């Protein structure tokens, strides 16, 4: 039975796209791990900005002053979402990947030849490529292995951290398999080594409450379009840390955090949408302030997602010839992202057939190309991936499983 505190499907009317039909048939959106649908509240905030306040920043006239206020409010909202101590720890960019590359160029100037960096074989390439590029500066980049169960090899992590390790960059959760990594262990080991810890929270932020202070993180990156917002990348940097890095910037740019890494003009309308997305998440919780509401909301949404994810997991593993890759929901934390392969049909063909039935899934590697290589899945066309979001219902899960069974029966 579903958790009694979760009103399954109660938010579907908030999302205009969910009302779409094709040939009179409703669509099933299980593509959330690649980007969730957007509620009307977020759309309205972006349109309102263009209608009333469209201007560049730091002017003395009304619409420019209003634009400054929009950006300030978004930094404050992002602080509440991430549990960050101050808006000056929050920077924005076009996307997480762009911010990661900008950060890596700054780190390249801080590191010396022979310094070491650790990346993970489990991660999305956006949390690998920027750090692998540090090898061009003489940095030694090591890779933490993964287990056959699609989890980070913690023993390998312990072995590969050395006194020369300067940075450990790992994902909070796997966008391919839903595995949630042991951030506390990584923090313990990096603290002993005197290394910085960077977390790619793109797949963690939509599903779990974040607290960068409690986790004691140096850097965290995430993307608003994965939690019901527009395409904006978010960087948290421990207070004072970004100011110590020689990141690419113009001399006309504000040289202090958080602006130091924000090259060019930001997408102001999208940032208005980010605030609305965070406030939308908070609307699922009760409390006096935004952070308190977010804490309650993430617990509320998490129960819904975990329950429905476990239902989907058990349903998929009962289909003959289907292999579910990744952990069961018996572990303490697991993102509701399910990856499967079929003995009968390669992933791209299977996902395309599901799409013809109005079931939206993804097939391939989803930029998590390294774990697909390591686990031998890439040569088989990758996996079919489906994800549970706030708006996912039991009917969506049933429709997916039924369509899958029908396609595999031929």
N, C-alpha and C positions, 0 to 999 in steps of 0.2 A: 504493500500500500504506500502511496505517496505521503510525505510528511504533511501533517495536518495544517501546518502554518504556511504552506505554499499553495497559492491559488494558481494551479496549472493553467496556462493559456490566458490568464486574466489580462496580460499586457499586449496581446496580439493586435488589438485595435489601435495601439499607439504607433504601429509601424505601417505606413501606407502600402509599402511594397508587398506585405503579406496578404493583401486583399487581391492581388493579381491572380488571374486564372488564364489558362490556355485551353481553348476549345471547351470551355465550361468546367475545366478540371482545376482544382486548387493546386498550388505549387508547394513543395516541401523544401524549405531552406535549411539544409544541413551543412552549408558551406561556411558557417561562421568562423572556423579557424583561419580562413583566408581573409576575413573581414565580415563583420556583422552587418545586419540591416540597420537602418537609421530611423529613430522615432521622429514623429512630426515635430516634437519639441525642439530637436536639434535643427531640423530644416528651417523652422520658423526663426530661430536665433540667427542663423546665417543670412536669411532673406532680410530680416529686420536690420541687420548691420548694413547691408548694401542699400537698403531703402533710406536709412536715416543718418548713418555715421561714417560713410565711406570716405576715408582720408588717410594721409600718411601721418606719422607720429611726430610728437614734439613741436607742434604748432601752437599758436596762441588762440586760434579760432575754435569755435564750438565743436565741429565734427572731429578735429584733430585731438582736442582734449578728450572727447568721448572715446576715440580710438585708443588713446593711452589708458583710459579707464578699463576698456575691454581687455587689453593685454594684462594689466595689473590684476584684474579679477581672475583671469585664467591662470596666472601663476599661483594665486592664492588657492584656487580650486584644486589645482594639481598638487599643491602642498597637502591639502586635506585628503586627497585620494591616496597619496603615497606615504603619508605620515611624516612629511619633510618638515624641518624646523623653521624654514624661512623661505619666502619667495625668491630670494637671490640664489637659492640652490637649484632652481628650475629653469632650464633653457629649452627653447623650441627650435625645430628644424623641419625641413620638408618631409622627412620620414626618419625612422630609426637608423636605416643603413647610412644615410647621408651624415647624420650626427656621429655615428660610429667611425666613419672614415675621417671626419674632421677631428675627432678626439684622438684617433690613432696617429695622425700626423703631428699632433702636439706631443703625444707620448714618445714618438720617434726622436724628438729633439731633447727629451728628458732622459732617455735611456742611453746606456753606453754599450759599446760592442762587448758581447759576451754576457750581457744581462739576459735573463730567461723570461719567457712568457708561456703560460699554459692555456691551451684552448681545449675544447671538448669534441670528441668524435660524434657526440649526440646532437650537436647544435645545427640550427639554421645557419646558412652560409653568411648571413649578415653579422653573426657573432663569431665568425672565423676569418673571413676574408680580410677585414681591416687589421686584424692582429697578425695574421700570417704575413701581411705586407711589411710588418716591422722587421722581418728577416733581411729586407733590403738595406737596413741600417746596421746590420751585424748582430741583431738580437737573435737569440736561439729560441725557436718556437717549438715547444713540445706539445704532444697531444695526449689527453686522457682518454683511455679506451672505454668501451662500453661492453656490457654483458649481453649474452644471447637473449635475455629478457628485456632488452631495450632500455636499460638503466645505466647510469654512469658507474664506472668501475671505481668504487671508493678506495680500494686497496691501491689501484694504480695512481689515483690522485695523491694518496699519501706518499707513495714512492717518488713521484716526479716533482714534488715541491722541494726546492733546495734553497740555501741561503742566497743564491743569485737570482731567485725568482722575484720579479718585480710586479708582475700582474697575473692574476688568474681570471679568465673570462669564461663564464659558463652560463648556460640558460637556466632560468628559473623553472621552466617546464618545456618539455619537448612539443613542438608544434606538429610533429608527425605521429607520436605515440602516446602523448599525454603524461609521460613520466614527469614527476616533480622531483627536482634534485634536492639534495641535502645541503641547503645553503648554510646552515649552522656549522656543519662540519667544515665546509670550505672556508668559512670565516675564521674558525678556530685554527686551521692550518695556515692560512695566509697571515693571520696575526702573529703567529710564532715565527714565520719566515720574514716578517716585515714587508709583505707584499700587499699591493692593492687588490681589492676584489670588485669585479664588475659583473653585474647580473643583467642578462637580457631577459626582461620581464614581459616581452611582447605577448607571450602565450600564458603568462602567469597572471598578469593584471586583470584580464577579463573574468577570472574564475576564483581568485583568492584575495583576501585582504592583504594589502602591503603595508609595511611599516619599516621604512628605511633606517630609522633611528634604532629600533629594536634589533633589526638585522645587522646593524653596524656596517652598512655598505659604504663603499667609496664612490661607486658609480652605479646607476641603474638606468636602463633604457627601455622605453615602451612606446606603443603606437596607439593613438586614440581611435583609429578606425577598427581596432579589434574589440573595443568596448563601447560600441553604439555611437561613435563620433566620426568626424571627418578625418581625412588623411593629414595628420600632424604627428611628427616625432617629438618625444619628450625625453629630456636628459635630466636626471638628478645627479649632481656632483656634490660631494661632501663640502661643507662650507670652507672656502678658502683654497680648495684644491684646484679648481679651474683657473683661478688667478695665478697659480704657480706654473701653469703650462703655457708654452709658446704656441698657441693655436693660430691657424691662418686667420688673418683679419686685416681690414683696411685701417689706415691711420685715422680716418674720419669716424671710425666706429667707436662706440663706448667701450673702453678698454677693461672695464670691470665686469665681474660676474653679476647677473647671468648672461649679459648681452655679448660678452667677449667672444663666444663661439657662434653667435647668431649672425651669419653673413647675409647681407642683403635685407630686403624688406620681407617681413613675415606675411603669411596669409592671414590677414586680420579677421576676415569673415569665418574662416575655418576655426580660428582660435575662439571666436564667440561660440561656435558649435561645440568645441571641446568643453567649455564651461557648462553648456547645456547638457552634454552627455554625462558629465560627472554629477550634475544635479539630478539628471534622470535616474542614474543608479541610486543616488541617495533617496529618491522618492519611494524606494522599496523598504526603507527602514524608518524607524522612529527615533527621536532624540531632539535635543535642544539645538545643537550646532551641526554644521555640515559633516564634520568628521564623525561625530556620534551616529548620525544617520547612515553614513557610508559603512561603518562597522556593522551596524545592525542589518543593513541591506545585503552586504556580502555574505553574511551568515545565512540570511533568508534565501538568497539566490543560490548559494552554494548547496544548500540542502536539496533544492529542486534539481540542480544540475547533477549532483552526485547520484541522487535516486534514479533519475531518468537515464543517466549514463550507465549505471549498473544494470538497468533493465535492458538497455541496448546491448551491452556486453554479453549478458547471458543469452539473449535472443540470437545474436550473431554466432556465438560459439556452438549453438545447437544445430546450425545449418550444415548438412553434410558437405565436405569438401572445402569449407571456409576455415581459414586460420585467422584468428584475431592476434595481432602483434602488440605486445605490451603487457603491462601488469594488469591483474584483476583489480577490482575495487575493494579488495580486502586490505590494501595498504592504507596508511593514514591519510595520505593526500594523493590524488590522481586527477588530472584534468579530464573532463568528459569528452575526450577526443579519441575516436576509435578507428584504427587502421586495420584493414583486412586484405588478404589475398585469397584467390580462388584457384583450386586445382583445375577448374574447367575453363576459365577465361582470364586473359590478362587484364590488369587493372584499367588501362585506358578504354578498352572496349566495353568493359562492364560498366564503368562510370558513364560512358556515352549512352549505353542502353537505358540506364537508370534515368538519365536526363530526358530521354524521349518519353518517359513515363511521368515527368514532372518532379523527379527526385533529384535535388541538386547536391552532388558530392564532388569531391576533387579526386583526381588520379595522378600518380607520378611521385615526385620526391618533394614538392613544395619548398624547394630551396634547402631542404634538409638532405642534401645529396650525399654527404659523407656517411651518415648512419645507414643510408640505403646501400651504399657501396659495401660497408663493413659487414652488414647483415646479409649480403647477397641478394637484396631485393631489387636493386637498380636494373640488373640485367633482365629481370622478369617484368619490367615496366612499372616498378614501384608498387604502391598500394592504393587502395580506395580508402579515402578518408571522409568521415562524417563527424560532425561536432554538435554538441548540445549547447544551446544558448538560452537566454532568459525566456525567449518566446517559443521555444521548442515544446511540443506537446506529446503526450502518449500516442496520439493519432499520427503524428509525424513519424515516430519511431515504428509504429505498426505498419505504416505505409511503406517505409524503407525496407523493413524486413520482408514484408509480403512481396514487394517488387523484386527484391534480391532472390528470394526463393523461386519465383516464377521464371526469372531470367536464367537462373542456373539449372533449372529443370529442363530448359529448352522448349 
